[in-house]
Amino acid sequence: MAYETLSLNVEGGIAHLQFIRGSEFNTMNKAFWPEIVAVFDEIDDDPAARVVVLSAQGKHFTSGLDLNDFGAGLIGTEGEPARKAEAMRRSVLHMQNSMSVLDRCRLPVLAAIQGACIGGGMDLISACDMRYCTEDAFFSIQETNIGLTADVGTLQRLPHILPHGIVRELTFTGRRMMAPEARECGLVNQVFANHEALLAGVMDIASEIAAKSPVVTVGNKEMLNYARDHSIQDGLNYIATWNAAMLSRADLGEAFKAKAEKREPKYEDLDPTRRLA
């Protein structure tokens, strides 16, 4: 499927998803929001995909919401206040879903970030599993600086990634967090010298993940997300039930056989998703 704001290539188990509006600093225009949902549906349905790498063309990862596309709608229109508010709420929920698809994706999502990652970019990377950046990268909850309260996921997910005091400082000030601080605080896993090194390094990590049993990878993400959102006892109960049903004896056998034969294991792809509609 062709997209206006994104490109997708699946090779070697890696679904490489790119923002392709580099000349526009990869701002999130009106086309982006439904396209990111559609592309993650495509990834989730692809049995050959085992991990997702999210990167961007151009100087900046993303400058967030395209205000030229959304400006008038953000300021508001005439109409009965309650009906306007209800419509606004539904619009925000739709935009939240466009970020939540990364969190709900059954595969790990790795973000490769260069330059600016601000506004909606923070919502996006907060929904990723791991984040990596270049030395020139910077991060900002830009909504604070333009008179908005961030409402698409940053304030809900970032406290699970960073210390609360840091999250509150970034939120209340709208200041930039530069790459060294982002690494020190744990927002990103690694910092790379430049964009080329970033993509090479993240692809190496993705390849390592893609070489694992895809059943295990899906189970790992499911359990980590469930543990984040539930009590320890709930998580223990769920993993017991999950492995009772989902443990792959074929993959377990292949792992032991490969070790005995002193070779790397080779695991079958997941079965294709069968959607009813």
C-alpha positions, 0 to 999 in steps of 0.5 A: 500500500502506498502512503503520502507520509510514510514508507514501509519495507519489510526485509530480514524480519525487520519492518523499516517504517520511515517518515518521508516528508523530510523537506517539511521536517516530517510534520504530522499533517492530516494525512499522517494520523490515519496512515500511521494506523493503517501502516501498523495494521499492515505490519501486524498482519505481516507474518514476516515482520518480527521487529519494527524500526521507525526512522525519518528522512531529512534533518529532523525526526519530526517537528510535531503537529503540522500547524499549517494543516491544523491551525484553524481547528485548534483555535476553534469554530463557532457553535454550541459549546457542548457539541463543539467540546464533544466533537473535540474530545472525539478528535483527540481520541482518534489522534491518541489512537494514532499513537497507541497503535505503536504501543499495541503493536505486537512487535517491538518498535525501535525509534531512530531519532535525529535532530528535532523530536518535539510535540507530537514526536514526544507522543510518538516515541513515548509509545515506542519500546526503545529509543536511540538518537544522534548527538544532535537530537533534542526533545521538547514537550512543545505543546507547553510553548504554544498554549496547549496541554499535551493530550496525545500520550506524552503525559501518560507514557513518559512517567513510565520512562523518566523520573517524575521530577524530570517529566514535570520539569520538561512539561512545565517549562517546555525546555529542550532536553539534549541528547546527552541528558536524554541518555543520562535520564534513560529516555534513549538507550544509546547516542550515535555520532550521526544519522548513518551510524544511528541507522546502522546501529539500530538495524543491528539491534533489530536484526538481533531481535529478529533472530529470536523466536517471534512467538517469544518476542510477541510474548515478551512485549505482551507481558512487559506492557501488561506488567506496566499496567497491572499489579505484580500478582496480575502479571504473574498470573497472566504469564502462567496462563500465557505460557500454558497456551503459547509456549512453542515446543517447536521453537524450544526444540529448535533452540536446544537442537541449534545449541547442540549443533553449535549453530544459530537457531532458525525459527519459522515466521508467525502465521498470517493474521486472518481478519474477518473484515 
